[in-house]
């Protein structure tokens, strides 16, 4: 939607209502991501796109009704019912079309200012009748108390997705189905080491919404082909790379750093760099208990303080008795979620109190 | 390798040594899975294939040396060094070629008999010098004590992969680099419900080596396009499907059943069916604590006993304060690994004793 935001504001400032159609869910080989947006004006001018082809023609028809009634319309395309327009790729998309009036201008102008300032923010809207909209920034609450946490997770992760309304809860108004359109960069996961464990963790990290960087000084191993799920693979000494990223302002309080090199030559300076960077959300290092003990001694020699060492998750991961790289990736991802969200790692069936806090 | 096993046995019974070349690791868009195998005889007859093209020509050359020396050779293809034969797909594969002599006949005949009997089994071999081979069945130990657990995980999961030797351990002989070639069906993960949580869990389950089935009675939601990572999507009442699979002998002591329907009409009969099936490895149900309490009451009404109810993991997952479908999938996968492998879910940095048990 970012690419049509300026046009939407311009059109509203010109005085008329505009129909905004957005992809809110996709599955299979769908051509666009959630959040892809198209504007349709009262005189049927079209800005942006949803998927190409007959889906857009159908949505332009829908937009006329939406502009007339003010009620949003929800359509699924690609579900093979033999009647509705389909997608040739085998995927399915859900499109919601709604009328945006001039009353939304102040909110949209604030949204644009936040995006321009580089602040992560979510535009959250309900998906039935006359939609309610709210802007949510990390750390803020959404007006729908029971889905606050989910919305916050998505905004923090920079991920656009549907939330709410798929549980059997007593008070449906507290968890309506909403679309969270997230703006701002996703959080980073920086993985030191080029091996099968990093390969598995880069895949799991990507699924969780992280932008994953793999860094290793050995150019034979640190190749894009070895890490098909990483967003970038960097050949450099991990600590030198991390220091440069910190200096460039590309590391923030959501950044996760995991060191899986199995080599003190690389992991000690990398951990020293990560632990002395105040803003990092999570620092972990894989290894045996003996490796851990030796590593802590070396880190102390490097001048890392006890307070800084307390931030180190080592040996990395939850105790799942994980064996394979894929199982180990789950144990690490589970610890990162628990640590950044306040979970305990115990079985929910053995604990009491709310499941979502 | 299964497709060349009969030929390999025939050739050995004929008296001569045979070169066996196998893909042991792949990355990126590699054309074959680990375990793809090719045989080369002393007179350069070739059976099976590795990738097509120039890789095979190079491996046939290698096979001549291997038959002459008896020492295995390890080669990587697709690493762009400007000299060696490459893969056009951008992937990388590692191929190990070794000589198989008539001394291996009894082991290979036993392997064939186990495969024909439908028993899961792994052929494990070291990857340097003159390789050592061993057959490993679930529950048995491998001769390399420090990688026993990893080998057992792979055999149980029906996954072929490299294990060992990538940690800095004092006794390398106890954890040599080996290739585990697994035979037998992978374990099953049966997921009831067609929603975003099942979509995320089907992806994570596939990564962990499960063969994932999604089952839901609602044909609008239970479509292959909605679950691109599931191996099959079944439109049926979940309990009816599970009962039929049990009756057909397609459920075993490795099968995981998770119920995420959010609808008592579907989940109570499904859980009753799963909990009264003695052999299932893990049964879990997603939901709030109130849903859990109500569900347990209904299950008692259906005649499920206290002993059977103790097998139910509900509310499902570890307490990570997981929010999104992807985070929830990690919390469930982590619980499945911990439960089937004997882990506690506590942070490894807070526990003592061995990391792998």
Boltz contact constraints between the chains, C-beta under 6 A:
constraints:
  - contact:
      token1: [A, 27]
      token2: [B, 225]
      max_distance: 6.0
  - contact:
      token1: [A, 27]
      token2: [B, 226]
      max_distance: 6.0
  - contact:
      token1: [A, 28]
      token2: [B, 225]
      max_distance: 6.0
  - contact:
      token1: [A, 28]
      token2: [B, 228]
      max_distance: 6.0
  - contact:
      token1: [A, 90]
      token2: [B, 225]
      max_distance: 6.0
  - contact:
      token1: [A, 91]
      token2: [B, 225]
      max_distance: 6.0
  - contact:
      token1: [A, 92]
      token2: [B, 225]
      max_distance: 6.0
  - contact:
      token1: [A, 149]
      token2: [B, 323]
      max_distance: 6.0
  - contact:
      token1: [A, 150]
      token2: [B, 323]
      max_distance: 6.0
  - contact:
      token1: [A, 153]
      token2: [B, 323]
      max_distance: 6.0
  - contact:
      token1: [A, 153]
      token2: [B, 324]
      max_distance: 6.0
  - contact:
      token1: [A, 166]
      token2: [B, 195]
      max_distance: 6.0
  - contact:
      token1: [A, 167]
      token2: [B, 262]
      max_distance: 6.0
  - contact:
      token1: [A, 168]
      token2: [B, 262]
      max_distance: 6.0
  - contact:
      token1: [A, 195]
      token2: [B, 166]
      max_distance: 6.0
  - contact:
      token1: [A, 207]
      token2: [B, 326]
      max_distance: 6.0
  - contact:
      token1: [A, 208]
      token2: [B, 326]
      max_distance: 6.0
  - contact:
      token1: [A, 225]
      token2: [B, 27]
      max_distance: 6.0
  - contact:
      token1: [A, 225]
      token2: [B, 28]
      max_distance: 6.0
  - contact:
      token1: [A, 225]
      token2: [B, 90]
      max_distance: 6.0
  - contact:
      token1: [A, 225]
      token2: [B, 91]
      max_distance: 6.0
  - contact:
      token1: [A, 225]
      token2: [B, 92]
      max_distance: 6.0
  - contact:
      token1: [A, 226]
      token2: [B, 27]
      max_distance: 6.0
  - contact:
      token1: [A, 228]
      token2: [B, 28]
      max_distance: 6.0
  - contact:
      token1: [A, 262]
      token2: [B, 167]
      max_distance: 6.0
  - contact:
      token1: [A, 262]
      token2: [B, 168]
      max_distance: 6.0
  - contact:
      token1: [A, 313]
      token2: [B, 349]
      max_distance: 6.0
  - contact:
      token1: [A, 314]
      token2: [B, 349]
      max_distance: 6.0
  - contact:
      token1: [A, 315]
      token2: [B, 348]
      max_distance: 6.0
  - contact:
      token1: [A, 315]
      token2: [B, 355]
      max_distance: 6.0
  - contact:
      token1: [A, 317]
      token2: [B, 348]
      max_distance: 6.0
  - contact:
      token1: [A, 318]
      token2: [B, 345]
      max_distance: 6.0
  - contact:
      token1: [A, 318]
      token2: [B, 347]
      max_distance: 6.0
  - contact:
      token1: [A, 319]
      token2: [B, 343]
      max_distance: 6.0
  - contact:
      token1: [A, 319]
      token2: [B, 344]
      max_distance: 6.0
  - contact:
      token1: [A, 319]
      token2: [B, 346]
      max_distance: 6.0
  - contact:
      token1: [A, 319]
      token2: [B, 348]
      max_distance: 6.0
  - contact:
      token1: [A, 319]
      token2: [B, 351]
      max_distance: 6.0
  - contact:
      token1: [A, 320]
      token2: [B, 334]
      max_distance: 6.0
  - contact:
      token1: [A, 320]
      token2: [B, 337]
      max_distance: 6.0
  - contact:
      token1: [A, 320]
      token2: [B, 338]
      max_distance: 6.0
  - contact:
      token1: [A, 320]
      token2: [B, 343]
      max_distance: 6.0
  - contact:
      token1: [A, 321]
      token2: [B, 341]
      max_distance: 6.0
  - contact:
      token1: [A, 321]
      token2: [B, 342]
      max_distance: 6.0
  - contact:
      token1: [A, 321]
      token2: [B, 343]
      max_distance: 6.0
  - contact:
      token1: [A, 321]
      token2: [B, 357]
      max_distance: 6.0
  - contact:
      token1: [A, 322]
      token2: [B, 337]
      max_distance: 6.0
  - contact:
      token1: [A, 323]
      token2: [B, 149]
      max_distance: 6.0
  - contact:
      token1: [A, 323]
      token2: [B, 150]
      max_distance: 6.0
  - contact:
      token1: [A, 323]
      token2: [B, 153]
      max_distance: 6.0
  - contact:
      token1: [A, 324]
      token2: [B, 153]
      max_distance: 6.0
  - contact:
      token1: [A, 326]
      token2: [B, 207]
      max_distance: 6.0
  - contact:
      token1: [A, 326]
      token2: [B, 208]
      max_distance: 6.0
  - contact:
      token1: [A, 327]
      token2: [B, 337]
      max_distance: 6.0
  - contact:
      token1: [A, 330]
      token2: [B, 333]
      max_distance: 6.0
  - contact:
      token1: [A, 330]
      token2: [B, 334]
      max_distance: 6.0
  - contact:
      token1: [A, 330]
      token2: [B, 337]
      max_distance: 6.0
  - contact:
      token1: [A, 333]
      token2: [B, 330]
      max_distance: 6.0
  - contact:
      token1: [A, 334]
      token2: [B, 320]
      max_distance: 6.0
  - contact:
      token1: [A, 334]
      token2: [B, 330]
      max_distance: 6.0
  - contact:
      token1: [A, 334]
      token2: [B, 334]
      max_distance: 6.0
  - contact:
      token1: [A, 337]
      token2: [B, 320]
      max_distance: 6.0
  - contact:
      token1: [A, 337]
      token2: [B, 322]
      max_distance: 6.0
  - contact:
      token1: [A, 337]
      token2: [B, 327]
      max_distance: 6.0
  - contact:
      token1: [A, 338]
      token2: [B, 320]
      max_distance: 6.0
  - contact:
      token1: [A, 341]
      token2: [B, 321]
      max_distance: 6.0
  - contact:
      token1: [A, 342]
      token2: [B, 321]
      max_distance: 6.0
  - contact:
      token1: [A, 343]
      token2: [B, 319]
      max_distance: 6.0
  - contact:
      token1: [A, 343]
      token2: [B, 320]
      max_distance: 6.0
  - contact:
      token1: [A, 343]
      token2: [B, 321]
      max_distance: 6.0
  - contact:
      token1: [A, 344]
      token2: [B, 319]
      max_distance: 6.0
  - contact:
      token1: [A, 345]
      token2: [B, 318]
      max_distance: 6.0
  - contact:
      token1: [A, 345]
      token2: [B, 345]
      max_distance: 6.0
  - contact:
      token1: [A, 345]
      token2: [B, 346]
      max_distance: 6.0
  - contact:
      token1: [A, 346]
      token2: [B, 319]
      max_distance: 6.0
  - contact:
      token1: [A, 346]
      token2: [B, 345]
      max_distance: 6.0
  - contact:
      token1: [A, 347]
      token2: [B, 318]
      max_distance: 6.0
  - contact:
      token1: [A, 348]
      token2: [B, 315]
      max_distance: 6.0
  - contact:
      token1: [A, 348]
      token2: [B, 317]
      max_distance: 6.0
  - contact:
      token1: [A, 348]
      token2: [B, 319]
      max_distance: 6.0
  - contact:
      token1: [A, 349]
      token2: [B, 313]
      max_distance: 6.0
  - contact:
      token1: [A, 349]
      token2: [B, 314]
      max_distance: 6.0
  - contact:
      token1: [A, 351]
      token2: [B, 319]
      max_distance: 6.0
  - contact:
      token1: [A, 355]
      token2: [B, 315]
      max_distance: 6.0
  - contact:
      token1: [A, 357]
      token2: [B, 321]
      max_distance: 6.0
